[in-house]
Amino acid sequence: MTDTTKQPANARIEPSKQGYWAGVARDGNKMGFWFVLPTLLLLLFIVIFPLLMQLYLSVTWWTPLEGIPWYRAWEVFSWGENYWFQLTDPRVWGALWRTILIMIIAVPAQFFLGMALAYLFMDNFPGRKVFYSIMLTPMMIVPAVVGLMFFLLFQGTGPVNAHLGLPSTFSWLTDVNRAMISVIIADVWQWTPLMFLILLAGMLGVPSDQLLAARLLGGSNWQNFLKIILPRMKAVIIIALVLRAVECFKIFDLIFIMTKGGPGVQTETISLFLYKQTFGEFEWSYVAAIGLTILFVLSLIAAKGLAYMAKKNG
Amino acid sequence: MSSIQINSVTKRFGDFTAVDDLSLDIQEGEFVALLGPSGCGKTTTMNMIAGLEDTSEGSILFDGQDLSKTRIQDRNIGFVFQNYAIFTHLSVYKNLSYGLEVKKISKSEVDRRVRAMADRMSITHRLDQPASSLSVNEMQKLAIGRSAIVEPRIFLLDEPLSNLDAGFRAYMRAELKVLQHEFGQTMIYVTHDQIEAMSLADKIAIIDQGKLMQYGSPLDIYNSPDNRFVANFIGSPRMNLIDGEIREETSQLKLMVRGGAEIPLQGQVKSDFTSDGRVHSGSFGIRPQDIYFGDKRSTKDIEMHGTVEVLERVGPKRIVHLQVLETSFIAFDDQDQLKLGDEVPFFMPPDKSMAFDVVSGRRLGVV
């Protein structure tokens, strides 16, 4: 006991006397750096290297078909022609437009359906738990399987036509307009449950006594929904919409199984277009350029959006 | 403003009967407290009045009119929740205006009434601030103001003061009384605090295990409890309730207490109670402040002797615990004349004492 009072505890670790490692141990930053280095290198390899490689390829005419290894792609250097070409490529714009079309129809549809369902599930009706589980099954199914399901449903001789009393010549997936509708229906069917799940969680977070108070004050259900429930769900709604919008932009499996982007390019989205360019045309440098452009544009939008939200929240 | 008739209302949750055949008649403009221990059914009763719960049996009439088929939002009932249920995402102003805006009242009228109410509740300086920034005390005022602004037909308050600190609770008690006068509102107030009920209410309904035990003015309930539960529940410190057997010996009724003490009964029990010749368990009750020391004031007063076991100081008085054989009485020693261990005589005026049937809890005769 007397020892510790006479001699301060830190006097024992004098760096000059204890050598280098004691110094490292005391210097958190240096030691930390060594510990983190392997992970940093791995991250660099996983993220930065492919990105740089993509950037490199995107400014060449390189394709795997010509037998030149990728690191010698500079031999077919193209300056920025891929970037210029994509801006004037109607297939890129078409695919982009169709992707956005699916997004602006399917995501709001999922949102409104999900919101309505969530509102229904606020009530404690008999069988609520069973219905809840049933409601959530579509989103548990692998998207490719959902694609197959709807592929079969929308066949000319399939159940949809049979139920609607339509002739087997009435085609969904091979029709210029109805193919898109079929795809959107499938996407809405699969992803409304996720929207419902998130929105219900947000809605149940609204204090029930406040809702009761609003009713007792004479507010109708609709007024209370608009003035009490919705404002309180703002954060949840933004999360749900962003999540679904981002996912929807990447839509691939459903369409690949149902229509392969057809008829023609009627349901060809950006993902499908890139897939076809990659494994159909083998124009890897072109795909690299488009991929980078999309990444750049989306990052810009995301950054702007985040800055806007940060500003709004003070 | 409405009168309310509650006619033999019963509420069951599965096998559990929360409210059992309860009837109350509440006059227009009356302030009624529903008082009882936790879980006695007072909040359920309140919820049924508000329409938040259906009744299993019986009816509730507002000015003779049954509102059970009317939707909650159309009933025009003011309700102050225990935790206030303030809309914390809105401003104080929007909280106050909510009940008016949903009724499509003109903006200028809403503004006028909101400002008047804010002024009345002295929260004007807070109007533009978010309601979540208010202190508990201000939330309380806002909750009352928000309900009062729509001029409801009745006003229901569910333990509104239980979250407040002691000082503000006393202030708010007085304030509520003033408000009730000002609004002239029929108010129903749920509480488990007898001081709140006593000081605020015109009438108190004491409820235990879903049953109405007594309904009357605070003084009535205090001075002449209908049954043992009310006698025991109201008053602090509690009424002395001494259980024993009522026997008739030489034409004198006596309460024989375990341990040997005997309390002579004079008129607290109607004689027909014991006329069947059986032994009856009874309970003798007297409030601590009705027991006195010193000289006997009347020859009728019951005289007993006890040992001073405990003395507790409560302000200027002392609470004294008197041991009589195995029985203990509580009394007030207001002149600081007693010492621990003293054996002293004490007196109980028969007209201040009462007797109850232990089995049914009902009061035996009226003195």
Interface residues (C-beta under 8 A of the other chain):
Chain A: P207 D209 Q210 L212 A213 A214 R215 L216 L217 G218 G219 S220 N221 Q223 K227 I228 P231 R232
Chain B: A50 L52 I72 Q73 D74 R75 N76 I77 G78 F79 F81 N83 A85 I86 F87 T88 H89 L90 Y98 G99 V102 K103 R146 S147 V150
